[in-house]
Amino acid sequence: MSFLRLDDFTVPGYGLHVSLGLKFKDEDASGESSSTSTASKGTKGKRLECKIHIRFKDEADLRKLTRIAEGKSGGDLKVYTVTNRTANAASMRQARFTGDFKADEQEDKRCWLVSFALLEHVSVPERVEVREAKKDIQTPQNEGQAVTPPKTEEEQKLSPFEQWLKAQNDKVGDFEEGEAQA
């Protein structure tokens, strides 16, 4: 029998179904090639998808669960301590409501099928990133050799034949593709 507690509130109803999601964000790093390489963009917080049935005659339970979902703390949605076997097995300790909170009537079962999602607050990868010290960015150091600019044409020593070719080239001028086709 599965149960879900948010702080000291036990989620009411029966037939609780919980599923856990963990998203690894990455980006294609193959460029124009057919490579399968990807660049990791980090691990996002875990998401706990919950579905539970609440009988029509227990309308007050749905009302309480709705108030818990709408709970605010400091202007933002309230963060709850989560107690659930699946969530705790994945080291998900705190979460807040996210996405849609839905209560669909199930006339044949005389109940509501309530579905909602909880998003992890301060995930384990996030805590690890905060603990890691920022790595020093090292700039490449010059070995101390002077960089000389390339020699200009006047500085290059040309043979008599090369000097004649250069003079002919200077007389003709620049050759552009558009002039050649005209």
PyMOL commands that place a pseudoatom at each C-alpha (Angstrom):
pseudoatom trace, name=CA, resn=MET, resi=1, chain=A, elem=C, hetatm=0, pos=[0.000, 0.000, 0.000]
pseudoatom trace, name=CA, resn=SER, resi=2, chain=A, elem=C, hetatm=0, pos=[1.512, 3.272, -1.139]
pseudoatom trace, name=CA, resn=PHE, resi=3, chain=A, elem=C, hetatm=0, pos=[1.078, 6.614, 0.575]
pseudoatom trace, name=CA, resn=LEU, resi=4, chain=A, elem=C, hetatm=0, pos=[2.200, 10.194, 0.058]
pseudoatom trace, name=CA, resn=ARG, resi=5, chain=A, elem=C, hetatm=0, pos=[2.804, 12.754, 2.789]
pseudoatom trace, name=CA, resn=LEU, resi=6, chain=A, elem=C, hetatm=0, pos=[3.521, 16.434, 2.216]
pseudoatom trace, name=CA, resn=ASP, resi=7, chain=A, elem=C, hetatm=0, pos=[4.917, 17.814, 5.464]
pseudoatom trace, name=CA, resn=ASP, resi=8, chain=A, elem=C, hetatm=0, pos=[2.337, 16.569, 8.021]
pseudoatom trace, name=CA, resn=PHE, resi=9, chain=A, elem=C, hetatm=0, pos=[-0.505, 16.211, 5.473]
pseudoatom trace, name=CA, resn=THR, resi=10, chain=A, elem=C, hetatm=0, pos=[-1.312, 12.709, 4.205]
pseudoatom trace, name=CA, resn=VAL, resi=11, chain=A, elem=C, hetatm=0, pos=[-2.724, 12.861, 0.686]
pseudoatom trace, name=CA, resn=PRO, resi=12, chain=A, elem=C, hetatm=0, pos=[-6.252, 11.416, 0.967]
pseudoatom trace, name=CA, resn=GLY, resi=13, chain=A, elem=C, hetatm=0, pos=[-7.932, 8.885, -1.290]
pseudoatom trace, name=CA, resn=TYR, resi=14, chain=A, elem=C, hetatm=0, pos=[-7.189, 5.409, -2.586]
pseudoatom trace, name=CA, resn=GLY, resi=15, chain=A, elem=C, hetatm=0, pos=[-5.348, 3.753, -5.463]
pseudoatom trace, name=CA, resn=LEU, resi=16, chain=A, elem=C, hetatm=0, pos=[-2.355, 6.077, -5.357]
pseudoatom trace, name=CA, resn=HIS, resi=17, chain=A, elem=C, hetatm=0, pos=[-0.175, 5.703, -8.450]
pseudoatom trace, name=CA, resn=VAL, resi=18, chain=A, elem=C, hetatm=0, pos=[3.214, 7.434, -8.422]
pseudoatom trace, name=CA, resn=SER, resi=19, chain=A, elem=C, hetatm=0, pos=[5.795, 7.629, -11.187]
pseudoatom trace, name=CA, resn=LEU, resi=20, chain=A, elem=C, hetatm=0, pos=[9.164, 9.317, -11.060]
pseudoatom trace, name=CA, resn=GLY, resi=21, chain=A, elem=C, hetatm=0, pos=[10.821, 11.182, -13.941]
pseudoatom trace, name=CA, resn=LEU, resi=22, chain=A, elem=C, hetatm=0, pos=[14.373, 12.419, -14.248]
pseudoatom trace, name=CA, resn=LYS, resi=23, chain=A, elem=C, hetatm=0, pos=[15.419, 14.549, -17.201]
pseudoatom trace, name=CA, resn=PHE, resi=24, chain=A, elem=C, hetatm=0, pos=[18.953, 14.666, -18.581]
pseudoatom trace, name=CA, resn=LYS, resi=25, chain=A, elem=C, hetatm=0, pos=[19.235, 17.713, -20.783]
pseudoatom trace, name=CA, resn=ASP, resi=26, chain=A, elem=C, hetatm=0, pos=[21.732, 17.507, -23.637]
pseudoatom trace, name=CA, resn=GLU, resi=27, chain=A, elem=C, hetatm=0, pos=[22.409, 19.158, -26.954]
pseudoatom trace, name=CA, resn=ASP, resi=28, chain=A, elem=C, hetatm=0, pos=[23.574, 17.828, -30.303]
pseudoatom trace, name=CA, resn=ALA, resi=29, chain=A, elem=C, hetatm=0, pos=[27.312, 18.471, -30.682]
pseudoatom trace, name=CA, resn=SER, resi=30, chain=A, elem=C, hetatm=0, pos=[27.803, 16.770, -34.040]
pseudoatom trace, name=CA, resn=GLY, resi=31, chain=A, elem=C, hetatm=0, pos=[27.613, 19.914, -36.156]
pseudoatom trace, name=CA, resn=GLU, resi=32, chain=A, elem=C, hetatm=0, pos=[27.067, 18.993, -39.810]
pseudoatom trace, name=CA, resn=SER, resi=33, chain=A, elem=C, hetatm=0, pos=[28.406, 15.453, -39.426]
pseudoatom trace, name=CA, resn=SER, resi=34, chain=A, elem=C, hetatm=0, pos=[26.561, 12.234, -38.670]
pseudoatom trace, name=CA, resn=SER, resi=35, chain=A, elem=C, hetatm=0, pos=[28.318, 11.892, -35.314]
pseudoatom trace, name=CA, resn=THR, resi=36, chain=A, elem=C, hetatm=0, pos=[26.253, 10.937, -32.292]
pseudoatom trace, name=CA, resn=SER, resi=37, chain=A, elem=C, hetatm=0, pos=[28.172, 13.163, -29.886]
pseudoatom trace, name=CA, resn=THR, resi=38, chain=A, elem=C, hetatm=0, pos=[26.173, 15.297, -27.479]
pseudoatom trace, name=CA, resn=ALA, resi=39, chain=A, elem=C, hetatm=0, pos=[26.991, 17.994, -24.945]
pseudoatom trace, name=CA, resn=SER, resi=40, chain=A, elem=C, hetatm=0, pos=[25.517, 17.577, -21.483]
pseudoatom trace, name=CA, resn=LYS, resi=41, chain=A, elem=C, hetatm=0, pos=[23.442, 20.509, -20.218]
pseudoatom trace, name=CA, resn=GLY, resi=42, chain=A, elem=C, hetatm=0, pos=[23.054, 19.115, -16.721]
pseudoatom trace, name=CA, resn=THR, resi=43, chain=A, elem=C, hetatm=0, pos=[20.606, 17.011, -14.791]
pseudoatom trace, name=CA, resn=LYS, resi=44, chain=A, elem=C, hetatm=0, pos=[17.299, 18.639, -14.016]
pseudoatom trace, name=CA, resn=GLY, resi=45, chain=A, elem=C, hetatm=0, pos=[15.230, 18.123, -10.874]
pseudoatom trace, name=CA, resn=LYS, resi=46, chain=A, elem=C, hetatm=0, pos=[13.156, 14.987, -10.443]
pseudoatom trace, name=CA, resn=ARG, resi=47, chain=A, elem=C, hetatm=0, pos=[9.446, 15.072, -11.168]
pseudoatom trace, name=CA, resn=LEU, resi=48, chain=A, elem=C, hetatm=0, pos=[6.924, 12.954, -9.277]
pseudoatom trace, name=CA, resn=GLU, resi=49, chain=A, elem=C, hetatm=0, pos=[3.666, 12.341, -11.198]
pseudoatom trace, name=CA, resn=CYS, resi=50, chain=A, elem=C, hetatm=0, pos=[0.810, 11.346, -8.861]
pseudoatom trace, name=CA, resn=LYS, resi=51, chain=A, elem=C, hetatm=0, pos=[-2.702, 10.016, -9.488]
pseudoatom trace, name=CA, resn=ILE, resi=52, chain=A, elem=C, hetatm=0, pos=[-5.202, 9.161, -6.795]
pseudoatom trace, name=CA, resn=HIS, resi=53, chain=A, elem=C, hetatm=0, pos=[-8.953, 8.514, -6.520]
pseudoatom trace, name=CA, resn=ILE, resi=54, chain=A, elem=C, hetatm=0, pos=[-11.076, 10.518, -4.053]
pseudoatom trace, name=CA, resn=ARG, resi=55, chain=A, elem=C, hetatm=0, pos=[-14.717, 9.450, -3.558]
pseudoatom trace, name=CA, resn=PHE, resi=56, chain=A, elem=C, hetatm=0, pos=[-17.474, 11.988, -4.219]
pseudoatom trace, name=CA, resn=LYS, resi=57, chain=A, elem=C, hetatm=0, pos=[-18.673, 11.624, -0.633]
pseudoatom trace, name=CA, resn=ASP, resi=58, chain=A, elem=C, hetatm=0, pos=[-15.175, 12.720, 0.577]
pseudoatom trace, name=CA, resn=GLU, resi=59, chain=A, elem=C, hetatm=0, pos=[-15.459, 16.125, -1.070]
pseudoatom trace, name=CA, resn=ALA, resi=60, chain=A, elem=C, hetatm=0, pos=[-13.754, 17.777, 1.910]
pseudoatom trace, name=CA, resn=ASP, resi=61, chain=A, elem=C, hetatm=0, pos=[-10.607, 15.717, 1.193]
pseudoatom trace, name=CA, resn=LEU, resi=62, chain=A, elem=C, hetatm=0, pos=[-10.418, 17.105, -2.348]
pseudoatom trace, name=CA, resn=ARG, resi=63, chain=A, elem=C, hetatm=0, pos=[-10.873, 20.600, -0.925]
pseudoatom trace, name=CA, resn=LYS, resi=64, chain=A, elem=C, hetatm=0, pos=[-7.983, 20.084, 1.540]
pseudoatom trace, name=CA, resn=LEU, resi=65, chain=A, elem=C, hetatm=0, pos=[-5.699, 18.666, -1.173]
pseudoatom trace, name=CA, resn=THR, resi=66, chain=A, elem=C, hetatm=0, pos=[-6.493, 21.623, -3.427]
pseudoatom trace, name=CA, resn=ARG, resi=67, chain=A, elem=C, hetatm=0, pos=[-5.590, 24.062, -0.631]
pseudoatom trace, name=CA, resn=ILE, resi=68, chain=A, elem=C, hetatm=0, pos=[-2.314, 22.232, -0.047]
pseudoatom trace, name=CA, resn=ALA, resi=69, chain=A, elem=C, hetatm=0, pos=[-1.519, 22.484, -3.781]
pseudoatom trace, name=CA, resn=GLU, resi=70, chain=A, elem=C, hetatm=0, pos=[-2.237, 26.224, -3.755]
pseudoatom trace, name=CA, resn=GLY, resi=71, chain=A, elem=C, hetatm=0, pos=[-0.206, 26.816, -0.583]
pseudoatom trace, name=CA, resn=LYS, resi=72, chain=A, elem=C, hetatm=0, pos=[2.170, 29.756, -0.738]
pseudoatom trace, name=CA, resn=SER, resi=73, chain=A, elem=C, hetatm=0, pos=[5.205, 30.689, 1.234]
pseudoatom trace, name=CA, resn=GLY, resi=74, chain=A, elem=C, hetatm=0, pos=[6.808, 34.085, 0.767]
pseudoatom trace, name=CA, resn=GLY, resi=75, chain=A, elem=C, hetatm=0, pos=[4.854, 34.773, -2.451]
pseudoatom trace, name=CA, resn=ASP, resi=76, chain=A, elem=C, hetatm=0, pos=[5.983, 31.537, -4.148]
pseudoatom trace, name=CA, resn=LEU, resi=77, chain=A, elem=C, hetatm=0, pos=[4.497, 28.055, -4.089]
pseudoatom trace, name=CA, resn=LYS, resi=78, chain=A, elem=C, hetatm=0, pos=[5.199, 26.280, -0.829]
pseudoatom trace, name=CA, resn=VAL, resi=79, chain=A, elem=C, hetatm=0, pos=[7.954, 23.669, -0.694]
pseudoatom trace, name=CA, resn=TYR, resi=80, chain=A, elem=C, hetatm=0, pos=[6.907, 20.472, 1.102]
pseudoatom trace, name=CA, resn=THR, resi=81, chain=A, elem=C, hetatm=0, pos=[8.919, 17.691, 2.650]
pseudoatom trace, name=CA, resn=VAL, resi=82, chain=A, elem=C, hetatm=0, pos=[7.921, 14.597, 0.679]
pseudoatom trace, name=CA, resn=THR, resi=83, chain=A, elem=C, hetatm=0, pos=[7.473, 11.199, 2.272]
pseudoatom trace, name=CA, resn=ASN, resi=84, chain=A, elem=C, hetatm=0, pos=[6.898, 8.500, -0.302]
pseudoatom trace, name=CA, resn=ARG, resi=85, chain=A, elem=C, hetatm=0, pos=[8.748, 5.265, -1.023]
pseudoatom trace, name=CA, resn=THR, resi=86, chain=A, elem=C, hetatm=0, pos=[9.441, 6.085, -4.697]
pseudoatom trace, name=CA, resn=ALA, resi=87, chain=A, elem=C, hetatm=0, pos=[10.455, 9.689, -4.075]
pseudoatom trace, name=CA, resn=ASN, resi=88, chain=A, elem=C, hetatm=0, pos=[12.670, 8.891, -1.121]
pseudoatom trace, name=CA, resn=ALA, resi=89, chain=A, elem=C, hetatm=0, pos=[14.316, 5.956, -2.950]
pseudoatom trace, name=CA, resn=ALA, resi=90, chain=A, elem=C, hetatm=0, pos=[15.451, 8.484, -5.569]
pseudoatom trace, name=CA, resn=SER, resi=91, chain=A, elem=C, hetatm=0, pos=[16.691, 10.912, -2.858]
pseudoatom trace, name=CA, resn=MET, resi=92, chain=A, elem=C, hetatm=0, pos=[13.836, 13.346, -3.526]
pseudoatom trace, name=CA, resn=ARG, resi=93, chain=A, elem=C, hetatm=0, pos=[13.214, 14.978, -0.163]
pseudoatom trace, name=CA, resn=GLN, resi=94, chain=A, elem=C, hetatm=0, pos=[11.561, 18.332, -0.910]
pseudoatom trace, name=CA, resn=ALA, resi=95, chain=A, elem=C, hetatm=0, pos=[9.211, 19.379, -3.708]
pseudoatom trace, name=CA, resn=ARG, resi=96, chain=A, elem=C, hetatm=0, pos=[6.575, 21.853, -4.751]
pseudoatom trace, name=CA, resn=PHE, resi=97, chain=A, elem=C, hetatm=0, pos=[3.528, 21.504, -6.991]
pseudoatom trace, name=CA, resn=THR, resi=98, chain=A, elem=C, hetatm=0, pos=[4.123, 22.151, -10.677]
pseudoatom trace, name=CA, resn=GLY, resi=99, chain=A, elem=C, hetatm=0, pos=[2.166, 21.890, -13.903]
pseudoatom trace, name=CA, resn=ASP, resi=100, chain=A, elem=C, hetatm=0, pos=[-1.525, 21.017, -13.889]
pseudoatom trace, name=CA, resn=PHE, resi=101, chain=A, elem=C, hetatm=0, pos=[-3.589, 19.944, -10.896]
pseudoatom trace, name=CA, resn=LYS, resi=102, chain=A, elem=C, hetatm=0, pos=[-6.592, 18.070, -12.306]
pseudoatom trace, name=CA, resn=ALA, resi=103, chain=A, elem=C, hetatm=0, pos=[-9.657, 16.438, -10.758]
pseudoatom trace, name=CA, resn=ASP, resi=104, chain=A, elem=C, hetatm=0, pos=[-11.570, 14.450, -13.405]
pseudoatom trace, name=CA, resn=GLU, resi=105, chain=A, elem=C, hetatm=0, pos=[-14.979, 13.071, -12.474]
pseudoatom trace, name=CA, resn=GLN, resi=106, chain=A, elem=C, hetatm=0, pos=[-15.312, 9.292, -12.819]
pseudoatom trace, name=CA, resn=GLU, resi=107, chain=A, elem=C, hetatm=0, pos=[-19.108, 8.819, -12.837]
pseudoatom trace, name=CA, resn=ASP, resi=108, chain=A, elem=C, hetatm=0, pos=[-18.949, 5.041, -13.079]
pseudoatom trace, name=CA, resn=LYS, resi=109, chain=A, elem=C, hetatm=0, pos=[-16.720, 4.839, -9.968]
pseudoatom trace, name=CA, resn=ARG, resi=110, chain=A, elem=C, hetatm=0, pos=[-18.402, 7.783, -8.191]
pseudoatom trace, name=CA, resn=CYS, resi=111, chain=A, elem=C, hetatm=0, pos=[-15.081, 9.481, -7.544]
pseudoatom trace, name=CA, resn=TRP, resi=112, chain=A, elem=C, hetatm=0, pos=[-12.558, 11.997, -8.865]
pseudoatom trace, name=CA, resn=LEU, resi=113, chain=A, elem=C, hetatm=0, pos=[-9.325, 10.960, -10.479]
pseudoatom trace, name=CA, resn=VAL, resi=114, chain=A, elem=C, hetatm=0, pos=[-6.964, 13.594, -9.119]
pseudoatom trace, name=CA, resn=SER, resi=115, chain=A, elem=C, hetatm=0, pos=[-3.624, 14.050, -10.875]
pseudoatom trace, name=CA, resn=PHE, resi=116, chain=A, elem=C, hetatm=0, pos=[-0.788, 16.410, -10.084]
pseudoatom trace, name=CA, resn=ALA, resi=117, chain=A, elem=C, hetatm=0, pos=[2.988, 16.665, -10.271]
pseudoatom trace, name=CA, resn=LEU, resi=118, chain=A, elem=C, hetatm=0, pos=[5.657, 17.565, -7.736]
pseudoatom trace, name=CA, resn=LEU, resi=119, chain=A, elem=C, hetatm=0, pos=[8.958, 19.070, -8.844]
pseudoatom trace, name=CA, resn=GLU, resi=120, chain=A, elem=C, hetatm=0, pos=[12.057, 18.492, -6.747]
pseudoatom trace, name=CA, resn=HIS, resi=121, chain=A, elem=C, hetatm=0, pos=[13.350, 21.494, -4.826]
pseudoatom trace, name=CA, resn=VAL, resi=122, chain=A, elem=C, hetatm=0, pos=[17.157, 21.835, -4.657]
pseudoatom trace, name=CA, resn=SER, resi=123, chain=A, elem=C, hetatm=0, pos=[18.144, 18.614, -6.384]
pseudoatom trace, name=CA, resn=VAL, resi=124, chain=A, elem=C, hetatm=0, pos=[21.203, 16.531, -5.516]
pseudoatom trace, name=CA, resn=PRO, resi=125, chain=A, elem=C, hetatm=0, pos=[23.081, 17.591, -8.720]
pseudoatom trace, name=CA, resn=GLU, resi=126, chain=A, elem=C, hetatm=0, pos=[22.264, 21.216, -7.873]
pseudoatom trace, name=CA, resn=ARG, resi=127, chain=A, elem=C, hetatm=0, pos=[23.742, 20.804, -4.384]
pseudoatom trace, name=CA, resn=VAL, resi=128, chain=A, elem=C, hetatm=0, pos=[26.851, 19.156, -5.858]
pseudoatom trace, name=CA, resn=GLU, resi=129, chain=A, elem=C, hetatm=0, pos=[27.332, 22.064, -8.280]
pseudoatom trace, name=CA, resn=VAL, resi=130, chain=A, elem=C, hetatm=0, pos=[27.083, 24.574, -5.448]
pseudoatom trace, name=CA, resn=ARG, resi=131, chain=A, elem=C, hetatm=0, pos=[29.674, 22.669, -3.409]
pseudoatom trace, name=CA, resn=GLU, resi=132, chain=A, elem=C, hetatm=0, pos=[32.177, 22.430, -6.227]
pseudoatom trace, name=CA, resn=ALA, resi=133, chain=A, elem=C, hetatm=0, pos=[34.541, 25.336, -6.302]
pseudoatom trace, name=CA, resn=LYS, resi=134, chain=A, elem=C, hetatm=0, pos=[34.697, 27.249, -9.522]
pseudoatom trace, name=CA, resn=LYS, resi=135, chain=A, elem=C, hetatm=0, pos=[37.556, 26.046, -11.616]
pseudoatom trace, name=CA, resn=ASP, resi=136, chain=A, elem=C, hetatm=0, pos=[40.204, 28.612, -12.468]
pseudoatom trace, name=CA, resn=ILE, resi=137, chain=A, elem=C, hetatm=0, pos=[40.133, 29.665, -16.065]
pseudoatom trace, name=CA, resn=GLN, resi=138, chain=A, elem=C, hetatm=0, pos=[43.693, 29.509, -17.343]
pseudoatom trace, name=CA, resn=THR, resi=139, chain=A, elem=C, hetatm=0, pos=[44.713, 31.814, -20.143]
pseudoatom trace, name=CA, resn=PRO, resi=140, chain=A, elem=C, hetatm=0, pos=[47.390, 30.592, -22.528]
pseudoatom trace, name=CA, resn=GLN, resi=141, chain=A, elem=C, hetatm=0, pos=[50.786, 32.085, -21.816]
pseudoatom trace, name=CA, resn=ASN, resi=142, chain=A, elem=C, hetatm=0, pos=[53.170, 33.330, -24.510]
pseudoatom trace, name=CA, resn=GLU, resi=143, chain=A, elem=C, hetatm=0, pos=[56.596, 31.702, -24.383]
pseudoatom trace, name=CA, resn=GLY, resi=144, chain=A, elem=C, hetatm=0, pos=[58.192, 35.103, -24.902]
pseudoatom trace, name=CA, resn=GLN, resi=145, chain=A, elem=C, hetatm=0, pos=[59.007, 34.816, -28.588]
pseudoatom trace, name=CA, resn=ALA, resi=146, chain=A, elem=C, hetatm=0, pos=[58.413, 37.919, -30.628]
pseudoatom trace, name=CA, resn=VAL, resi=147, chain=A, elem=C, hetatm=0, pos=[55.958, 37.604, -33.459]
pseudoatom trace, name=CA, resn=THR, resi=148, chain=A, elem=C, hetatm=0, pos=[57.174, 39.186, -36.680]
pseudoatom trace, name=CA, resn=PRO, resi=149, chain=A, elem=C, hetatm=0, pos=[54.786, 40.294, -39.396]
pseudoatom trace, name=CA, resn=PRO, resi=150, chain=A, elem=C, hetatm=0, pos=[55.175, 38.664, -42.816]
pseudoatom trace, name=CA, resn=LYS, resi=151, chain=A, elem=C, hetatm=0, pos=[57.507, 40.364, -45.229]
pseudoatom trace, name=CA, resn=THR, resi=152, chain=A, elem=C, hetatm=0, pos=[55.978, 42.722, -47.770]
pseudoatom trace, name=CA, resn=GLU, resi=153, chain=A, elem=C, hetatm=0, pos=[56.624, 42.266, -51.493]
pseudoatom trace, name=CA, resn=GLU, resi=154, chain=A, elem=C, hetatm=0, pos=[59.183, 45.061, -51.490]
pseudoatom trace, name=CA, resn=GLU, resi=155, chain=A, elem=C, hetatm=0, pos=[61.120, 43.304, -48.757]
pseudoatom trace, name=CA, resn=GLN, resi=156, chain=A, elem=C, hetatm=0, pos=[61.163, 40.043, -50.698]
pseudoatom trace, name=CA, resn=LYS, resi=157, chain=A, elem=C, hetatm=0, pos=[64.020, 39.659, -53.081]
pseudoatom trace, name=CA, resn=LEU, resi=158, chain=A, elem=C, hetatm=0, pos=[62.645, 38.935, -56.560]
pseudoatom trace, name=CA, resn=SER, resi=159, chain=A, elem=C, hetatm=0, pos=[64.572, 37.360, -59.415]
pseudoatom trace, name=CA, resn=PRO, resi=160, chain=A, elem=C, hetatm=0, pos=[64.740, 39.356, -62.707]
pseudoatom trace, name=CA, resn=PHE, resi=161, chain=A, elem=C, hetatm=0, pos=[62.060, 37.099, -64.250]
pseudoatom trace, name=CA, resn=GLU, resi=162, chain=A, elem=C, hetatm=0, pos=[59.782, 37.563, -61.206]
pseudoatom trace, name=CA, resn=GLN, resi=163, chain=A, elem=C, hetatm=0, pos=[60.308, 41.334, -61.411]
pseudoatom trace, name=CA, resn=TRP, resi=164, chain=A, elem=C, hetatm=0, pos=[59.210, 41.276, -65.086]
pseudoatom trace, name=CA, resn=LEU, resi=165, chain=A, elem=C, hetatm=0, pos=[56.091, 39.170, -64.181]
pseudoatom trace, name=CA, resn=LYS, resi=166, chain=A, elem=C, hetatm=0, pos=[55.233, 41.604, -61.388]
pseudoatom trace, name=CA, resn=ALA, resi=167, chain=A, elem=C, hetatm=0, pos=[55.511, 44.575, -63.721]
pseudoatom trace, name=CA, resn=GLN, resi=168, chain=A, elem=C, hetatm=0, pos=[53.230, 42.858, -66.302]
pseudoatom trace, name=CA, resn=ASN, resi=169, chain=A, elem=C, hetatm=0, pos=[50.759, 42.001, -63.556]
pseudoatom trace, name=CA, resn=ASP, resi=170, chain=A, elem=C, hetatm=0, pos=[50.678, 45.589, -62.320]
pseudoatom trace, name=CA, resn=LYS, resi=171, chain=A, elem=C, hetatm=0, pos=[49.998, 46.840, -65.915]
pseudoatom trace, name=CA, resn=VAL, resi=172, chain=A, elem=C, hetatm=0, pos=[47.050, 44.469, -66.424]
pseudoatom trace, name=CA, resn=GLY, resi=173, chain=A, elem=C, hetatm=0, pos=[45.520, 45.336, -63.057]
pseudoatom trace, name=CA, resn=ASP, resi=174, chain=A, elem=C, hetatm=0, pos=[42.987, 43.320, -61.050]
pseudoatom trace, name=CA, resn=PHE, resi=175, chain=A, elem=C, hetatm=0, pos=[41.152, 40.564, -62.811]
pseudoatom trace, name=CA, resn=GLU, resi=176, chain=A, elem=C, hetatm=0, pos=[37.533, 40.174, -61.736]
pseudoatom trace, name=CA, resn=GLU, resi=177, chain=A, elem=C, hetatm=0, pos=[35.231, 37.344, -62.644]
pseudoatom trace, name=CA, resn=GLY, resi=178, chain=A, elem=C, hetatm=0, pos=[32.487, 39.631, -63.994]
pseudoatom trace, name=CA, resn=GLU, resi=179, chain=A, elem=C, hetatm=0, pos=[34.885, 41.203, -66.529]
pseudoatom trace, name=CA, resn=ALA, resi=180, chain=A, elem=C, hetatm=0, pos=[35.959, 37.790, -67.804]
pseudoatom trace, name=CA, resn=GLN, resi=181, chain=A, elem=C, hetatm=0, pos=[32.390, 36.749, -68.714]
pseudoatom trace, name=CA, resn=ALA, resi=182, chain=A, elem=C, hetatm=0, pos=[31.512, 40.052, -70.427]
for i in range(1, 182): cmd.bond("trace and resi %d" % i, "trace and resi %d" % (i + 1))
show_as sticks, trace
zoom trace
